[in-house]
Structures are given as structure tokens and as C-alpha cells.
Amino acid sequence: MTKTVWWLIGLAFLLVIGVIVIATSFFTPDQTNPAYAVAVEFVEAAASGDDAQAMTFLSDDLATYVRDNCAGGSVSACIEAYIPVEWGDFKSVVFRRATPDGRNWHVDLIGNWEKDRGFSGVCIYTHLTQEADGNWRIDRWAGFAWCGDPQTREMANNPDAPNSAP
């Protein structure tokens, strides 16, 4: 083969790689979006028992709901009450997907507890709003239930979503 053919093959290869990189970045959700990060950090704090940190992620209305409806006004107590004892201890949470709601976000997460159904995935929904100070706050949540439960489908618009607050 001539040098020209090799150059054309190399150029075509680079072009294909470039298209793949651009398409991947365009169609892959941005998991570093600040709203998504707040959702993950909230669940990590609340499921680990760090009430002080977890409360910083809540809107004023949801914080009032927690104080009025959760044992001892503790967001961790609310979350703990949803999780069956047989699932064991909280292990991790990851971003699953998000859909816009005007300027706000519906964010779905997957949590894992150490055993039983909790090990195979716990579906968690959070709704995030951006407040006047620019910070993202959670104004409602649902789920904290095994992903095999049919009520964990479409929790953003499901009036029967488990463990909805408020």
C-alpha cells in the first residue's frame, strides 16, 4: 500500500474515534451535575445517620416535614424506618438517571444495603429545586424500597410511590 492509502486509513480511524467520543459525551448523562451530586450526598448522609449533614440538603418545607413527622425530628430515623432490619447496614448509593422538571430535576438513585433485597438494589427518588441562593435542595423524596416492588416505577408521578415525603 502507498503512503496515501495509509494516511487515509489513519484519518478515517481518527474520524471514527472522534465521532464515538462526541456521541458518548452527548448521550451520557452528566453525573457531576450539582443537583445529582446533592441527591447522592443527601442519601449517603441520611442513610449513614448523619442528620446534621442530611438536613442541609433539604428545602425549608421538607425540613419542617421531617421535624414534624420523623421520630425525634431525625431524617435518618425516617430513612431507617423504611429499611427492613434484614437488609443490614447501608453500603452505597449511585446516580441512576435524571429528568428535567422545568428548572428542577427528578433524580433517581440506586442504593445498596449489605444483604437480602437491599443488596440487589433499593430504588430512591428525589426532587430537587434550585433556590434563590443558587443551592440545590431536596423538596420531596420517595422510595427507599426494593426495586422489584412495582410501586417504585415512575415515582415522580406515582401517587402510590412508597415512603413519599411529604
C-alpha positions in Angstrom: 0.0 0.0 0.0 1.1 3.5 -0.7 1.6 6.2 1.9 -1.5 8.0 0.7 -3.7 4.9 1.5 -2.1 4.6 5.0 -2.8 8.3 5.6 -6.4 7.9 4.5 -6.9 4.8 6.7 -5.3 6.7 9.7 -7.5 9.7 9.1 -10.6 7.6 8.8 -9.7 5.8 12.0 -9.3 9.1 13.9 -12.5 10.4 12.5 -14.4 7.4 13.7 -12.8 7.7 17.2 -13.8 11.4 17.3 -17.4 10.6 16.4 -17.6 7.9 19.1 -16.2 10.3 21.7 -18.5 13.1 20.8 -21.6 10.8 20.7 -20.7 9.3 24.0 -20.3 12.7 25.7 -23.5 13.9 24.1 -25.7 10.9 25.1 -24.2 10.0 28.5 -25.9 11.8 31.5 -23.7 14.3 33.3 -23.3 12.6 36.7 -21.4 15.5 38.0 -24.4 17.9 37.7 -24.6 19.7 41.1 -28.3 18.7 41.5 -27.4 15.0 41.0 -24.5 15.3 43.4 -26.8 16.8 46.1 -29.2 13.8 45.8 -26.3 11.3 46.2 -24.8 13.2 49.1 -28.2 13.5 50.9 -28.8 9.8 50.7 -25.2 9.0 51.8 -25.6 11.3 54.9 -29.2 10.3 55.8 -28.7 6.5 55.4 -25.4 6.7 57.4 -27.1 8.5 60.3 -25.5 11.9 59.7 -28.6 14.1 60.4 -26.7 17.3 60.6 -25.3 16.9 57.1 -28.5 15.4 55.6 -30.7 18.3 56.9 -28.5 20.8 55.0 -29.8 19.3 51.7 -33.5 19.7 52.5 -35.8 22.6 51.5 -37.4 24.5 54.4 -40.7 22.8 53.8 -39.2 19.3 53.7 -37.1 20.1 56.8 -40.3 21.1 58.6 -42.0 17.8 57.4 -39.0 15.9 58.9 -39.2 17.7 62.2 -43.0 17.1 62.4 -43.2 13.5 61.1 -39.9 11.7 61.7 -39.0 10.1 65.0 -37.1 12.7 67.0 -37.2 15.1 64.1 -34.5 13.0 62.5 -34.2 12.5 58.8 -32.1 9.4 59.4 -34.8 8.0 61.6 -37.3 8.3 58.7 -35.0 6.6 56.3 -34.1 3.9 58.8 -37.8 3.2 59.4 -38.2 2.4 55.7 -35.4 -0.2 55.6 -36.2 -3.7 56.8 -33.8 -4.9 59.5 -32.9 -8.0 57.4 -31.3 -5.8 54.8 -28.5 -4.9 57.2 -26.4 -1.8 57.1 -26.3 0.9 54.3 -23.4 0.4 51.9 -23.6 2.8 49.0 -25.8 4.9 46.6 -25.2 5.8 43.0 -26.9 8.1 40.5 -29.2 6.2 38.1 -30.9 8.8 35.9 -32.5 12.2 36.0 -35.2 14.0 34.0 -35.8 17.7 34.0 -38.8 19.3 35.6 -38.7 22.8 34.2 -35.7 24.3 36.0 -35.8 21.5 38.6 -34.8 17.8 38.5 -36.4 14.4 39.2 -33.4 12.3 40.2 -33.5 8.5 40.6 -30.8 6.7 42.6 -29.9 3.1 43.4 -28.9 2.3 47.0 -27.4 -0.8 48.3 -27.6 -2.3 51.8 -25.5 -5.2 52.9 -27.8 -8.2 52.3 -31.2 -9.6 51.3 -33.2 -7.5 48.9 -31.3 -4.4 49.9 -28.2 -5.9 48.3 -29.9 -6.2 45.0 -30.9 -2.6 44.7 -33.0 -0.1 46.5 -34.8 2.5 44.3 -34.8 6.1 45.6 -36.4 9.2 44.1 -35.6 12.8 45.0 -37.0 16.0 43.6 -34.5 18.9 43.5 -35.2 22.6 43.2 -32.7 25.4 42.9 -33.2 28.0 45.5 -32.6 31.8 45.2 -29.1 31.3 46.7 -28.2 29.0 43.9 -28.0 25.9 46.0 -29.9 22.7 45.2 -32.4 21.4 47.8 -34.5 18.3 48.0 -38.2 19.2 48.4 -39.5 15.6 48.3 -38.4 12.0 48.2 -39.9 8.6 47.8 -38.8 5.0 47.5 -36.1 3.6 49.8 -37.8 0.4 48.7 -36.6 -2.7 46.8 -36.5 -2.1 43.1 -38.6 -5.2 42.5 -41.6 -3.5 44.1 -43.9 -2.4 41.2 -44.7 0.8 43.2 -41.2 2.0 42.7 -41.9 2.7 39.0 -42.3 6.3 37.9 -42.1 7.6 41.4 -42.0 11.2 40.3 -45.6 11.0 39.2 -46.8 8.0 41.2 -49.2 8.9 44.0 -48.7 5.4 45.4 -44.9 5.6 45.5 -43.7 4.1 48.7 -42.4 6.2 51.6 -43.3 9.5 50.0 -42.4 12.7 51.9 -44.2 15.0 52.0 
